[in-house]
Each structure stands twice: as structure tokens, then as C-alpha cells.
Amino acid sequence: MKTYMANPKTVESKWYIVDATDVPLGRLASQVASILRGKNKPEFTPHVDTGDYVIVINSDKVVLTGNKLRDKKYYHYSGYVGGMKEVGYDKLMKEQSDFAVTKAVKGMLPKNSLGSKMIKKLRVYKDANHNHEAQKPELISIKGARQ
């Protein structure tokens, strides 16, 4: 029996829409990263981008469990002396919740050029409005949403 290897020219990409309401950030990020990578398909090949496009809506309603909202920090460094900046996730989730979701998903993708291609297939919106109706996205649910 031969092993199937996907070819980038023959990969079919679909569009999915994910509602992030009351879903923990890490759970959302890991499942979205799995879809972007293509691990939900039987023709998954590690060195080929077999993933699908994902639209995440309602990123303002993502949940951080425990004390993460208060204690967790986002750090970035400008490269200059004294250029270390830190922002608490309470402020980040209020002002840039779409960035926080994108950063969480990006951290779960491969750290190479293939991961860079995969993250470009992610669209994150703060509310339920998006402009991708022409792609006819399918609504999928995330396992582990809070009730």
C-alpha cells in the first residue's frame, strides 16, 4: 500500500466560521490552529498547507479562565534600550481582542514559512459582522464552550 502525499495544486480549501462566544482562548486557538493546519482532513500532509480558511467572530466575548485576565501580560520589544513594553490582558482584551486571538493561534502554528502561510488564512472580527458571505462559510462549533 502506498502512502498518500498531498500536492499543493490539488488541495481543496473550504471556509469555516467560528463563533468565539464564551469559549476559552486556549481551546479556541488550538482548534482553530488545527483547522488552519489541515489536521481535520484525511489527506493531511505535514509539509504541505492542506488547511482551510477560518473566520472567527465575536472575539470580544472570548473567556480567559482563572486569574489570567488580571495576571497575564503581553510583552513586545522594540529592539532599543528600554524598549520593552507590556500590556495586561485585561486592557488587551478590551481594546484589541482580535489581536489577542490571532496571537494565540499563531503561537500554535509551525514556526517556519509554512506557518506564515497558514496564519494568512485566519480572519478575526470583534463582532458578528464580516464581509465573507461570498465564500459561503460553514458554521462549526468549538468543543469546550462554557455554558
Secondary structure as UniProt FT lines:
FT   TURN            8..10
FT   STRAND          15..19
FT   TURN            21..22
FT   HELIX           25..37
FT   TURN            38..40
FT   TURN            42..43
FT   TURN            46..47
FT   STRAND          53..57
FT   HELIX           59..61
FT   TURN            66..67
FT   HELIX           68..71
FT   STRAND          73..77
FT   TURN            81..82
FT   STRAND          84..88
FT   HELIX           89..95
FT   HELIX           97..106
FT   TURN            107..108
FT   HELIX           113..119
FT   TURN            120..121
FT   STRAND          122..124
FT   HELIX           133..135
FT   STRAND          138..140
FT   TURN            143..144
//
